[in-house]
Amino acid sequence: MAKLYNGVPTLKLNDGNAIPVLGFGIGTALSKPDKNGKLDPNLVKNIETAIKVGYRHLDAAESYGNEAELGAAIQNSKVTREEFFVTTKLEQSLPDVEGAIDASLKRLGLDYVDLYLIHSPFGFKDKSTMRAAWKGMEAVQRSGKAKSIGVSNFLQSHLETILETCEIKPALNQTEFHMYLQRENLVPWSKEQGIVTSAYGPQTPITKAKPGPVDELLAQLTKKYGVDEGEICLRWCIDQDVPAITTSSKETRLTDYLRVTAFELTPKEVEDLKQAGYKKHYRGFWKGKFGEDDRS
């Protein structure tokens, strides 16, 4: 691991940049469905709280409608731009990638983002349109408006479509990943390609999928390490070189999650949680989109 972001370790990407292994997500629960253009002061305050307690990896998206709130919180924090790792994603503006990044940067009030992602593979008509969008992503990185580029919710087949013709490989694929959705084919294959997998929904086994076969093990590990179940879920990802995105509106919970940088699970504990997790399949997001690839 390379540099620290306010004490949070990082993982190196294939372009030489580094991503903090723990991030604060500003969606889906914090999204603004109405997208009315007015700042939500409560959301700004929520993000400011995350920054205050120590988060520097901040993850947003065009479709969440709250990039302006993130920008306001960053501005209000007085923390220097270089101390942040900012991610955003495009979806609605897929035909015009370079126009989309300009619009996002304007809403964020930033000159660049650290990571720019295509939010999902589901808006493309065919392989040629997906490859064309990726060419736009490459242009964005070359322009300096994004330090790293990647994708989100992509399966191996989608990534292969890009890899067949790309000049710059995706640095990262952000996808739902947890003990009940381990992507046992996608994650190791991506690693072979030099593509980091990042997890959203890492705490799904305790937030959406209880009861389940990992419950007893989680209870044992919380006692051993003096942390809560959510922290074990996050650490389980991080110990597999999978940066994790979490969220909460509660300051104490956000503070507690940062304790994941202070301990590590043993390889056996990681494996035991894996084996228990295999006994249950649960997808918490994008249900019905993956068909026969639902476990991938």
N, C-alpha and C positions, 0 to 999 in steps of 0.2 A: 504494500500500500504506500501511496505517495503523501502529498501534503495533507494537512488537516484543514477543515473548515470549522473554525471555532471549536476545536477539539474532536470533531467527527472525522474518522478516517475516510480515505477515498479509495476507489478502485480505478485502475488505469484502463482507458478505452483504447481502441485500435488506432485512433488518430493521435495518440500521445497525450490527450487531455485526461483529466481525472474527475470522477463523479463521487460526491459524498455518498456513503453507504446508507444514510438515513435522510429522508426528505419529508417535508410537510406538504400534503396535497390540498389544493384549493378547489376541489371537486371530488366526486360528483355531489356529495352531500352539501357542499357550499356553493353550488352553482346558482345562477340567477336565470330561471326559465324565461322571465319576461324581457330581459335584456333591454331595459327601457332607457339606457344611457345615463341614468342617475346613479351616483355612487351610493353604495349601501354602507352606512357608517358602522353598522354592527360587524359586517364582514371585514372592513378595513381594520377595525379594532381586534378582531380575531387573528388576523394575519400579523398585526403588530405584536400581539401577545406571543405568537409563535417565534417571531424574531427576537423578542425580548428575552425569552427563556433560553434561546440558543440556536434555533434553526436557521440555517443559511441556504440549504437546498430547498427551493420553493418550486412547486410543480403546478402549472396552470394549463389552460387550453382555451382556444378560441371559442369552442362550443359551450364552455361553462359560462360565458358572458361576464366574467369577473376579472379580466386582465387589468382593467383600470383600477380596481380595488387593490390588486397586488402592487401595481405601480405606485399608488398613493401610500401604501404601507411601507414600501421600500424607501420612498422619499422621506416619509415622516421619521423613519428609524434613525437617520443620520449615520447609518453604517455605510462604509464605502462600497461602491459597486463591485470592486474586485473581491470583496469578502463574500459575495453571494454567488450561488450557482442557480440560475433561473432556467426553468424548462417551460416551454409552451408548445402547443400542438395546433395543427391546422386541420380543418375538416370541411367546413362549408365552402371554403375558397380553393378547393383542390385544382380547378382549371388554371388558376393564376397564383402559383406558389410564391413568386417574388412579390406580387401585390399583397398577398396575405401576410408575409412577414413584415412588410412595411406597416400594414394596418395594426398588427399586433404590437410592434415596437412603439408605435404612436400611442396606443392605449396604455402600454406599460411605462411609457416615458423613459425608455432605454435606447441605447445605441446598438445593442446586440443582446442576444440570449446565449446562454451557455450550451443549451441543447434544444433543438427544434425537431419535432416528431410529426409524422403523418399519423393522425389519430386512429385510423382503422383502415382495413383493406376493403371495406364494404361499399365505398362510394365509387368504385371504378367499374366501368363498363366491360373492360377487357384488359389483357396484359399490356397492350400498347399504351393505354391511358395511364396505367400504373407506372410503367417505365418512363413515360413523359413527365409525370409528376416527380419522379425521383431525379430526373435531369434538372428539374427546377430546384429541388433540394440541394443538389450539388452546386448549382449556381449561387444559392444562398450562402453556403459554406464558403465558397471562394470569395464572395463579396465581403466576408467578415461579419455579416449580420447574425450568423450563428457559428459558434465555435465548433460544435459537433452536430451531426444530423443522424436521425434514426427513425424508427417506426413504433407503432403501438398496436397491440392486438393482432399481429401478423402470425400466421402459421408458417410451417416450413415451406409449403408450396408457394406462398406469397413472397417469402424471402428469396426463394430460388428464382422467381421471376425477375426480381431486381438484380440479383447477383449475376445473372446470365449476361447482362449488358452494362452494368454500372462501371463507372470510373472510380467512384468513392464508395466503399462498403458502408452499409449502416453501422453505426457505432453501437447501437443499443436497440433492443426490442422490449418495450414496456408492456407487460401483459399480466393478467390475473394469475397469481401464483401463490399457493399455500399448501398446507398438508393434505387437503382434499382435492387439489387440482395441481399436481406436481409436474405436469408437462414433461413426462419422463423421456419422451423422444425429442421434443423441441429444444429443451434446455441443453442437453449434452451436444446435440447437433450444432446449435448456435455457438456453443463454446468452441467447437472444432473450427468454425468459420471465423472466429475472432469477434463474435457479436455478443456483447454482454446482455443478459436477461435482467430486467428490473421488474420488481413485483409491485403491483397495486392489489389492494384487498388482502394483504398478507395475514390479517387478523380475522378473516372470514370464519375459520373454525370456531371462534368464540363469539363473533358478533351475529352470525347468521345461521350457523350450521350445528348448533348444539341441540341435543346431546350427540356425542360421537365417540369413536374409538380412541381419539387422542386425549380425551378429557382426563383420564387417570394419570397418564404420563405428565401432562401439563401441570396437574396439581402437585405431583411429586417434585417437579423441577422448580416450581415457584417457591416451595419450601427450601429447597437446596440453595437457591441463589438469592432468596430474599427479594424477589421481584414479582410482578403479576403475570398472568397468562399472556396478555398482549405483548409484553416484552419478550417472552419466550418465543412467540410466533415471529416477531421481528428478527430476533437473533438467529432463529433457525434459517431464515432466508440469508442473512448476512454471512453466516458461517458457510454458506454454499456459494459465496461470491455473487449473490443476487442482491443488489441495492433495493431497499424497501421504502415504499411511500406510505405514510400513515397520516391520520388527521384526527382532530378533536376540537371542540369548542371550549374544552375545560383546561385551564392553565395547569392544574396539578397533574392531569393525565399527560399533557404534552411534556411536562418536566420529567415525569417518571419514564416516559419512553426514551428519553436521552440516556437513561442508565444502560441501554443496550451496548454502549461503547465501553462499559466497565467490566464486562464478563464475556466469556465464550462458552458455548456448549462443547462437550467432548464429541469426537467423531462418533462414538457409540450412541450418544444421546441424539445426535442428528439422525443417525440411521434408525434408531428405535422409533422416533417420531415419524420418519418416512414410512416404515413398515406398518405402523398403526394407521397412518393416513391412507395407505393404499386400500384399506378395507371399506372406505367410503368415498363416493364421488359426489362432489357438489360444485356447481358453478354459480357464483353470485351475481355476475354481470354479463351483459351481452347474451342473455339466454336465447336459445333458438337460432343463433347466427352461425353456429359451427357444424351443425348436422352430425354426420358420422365422425367428424374430427373433434367431437366435443371433449374428449380426454386429452387431445394433443396440445 
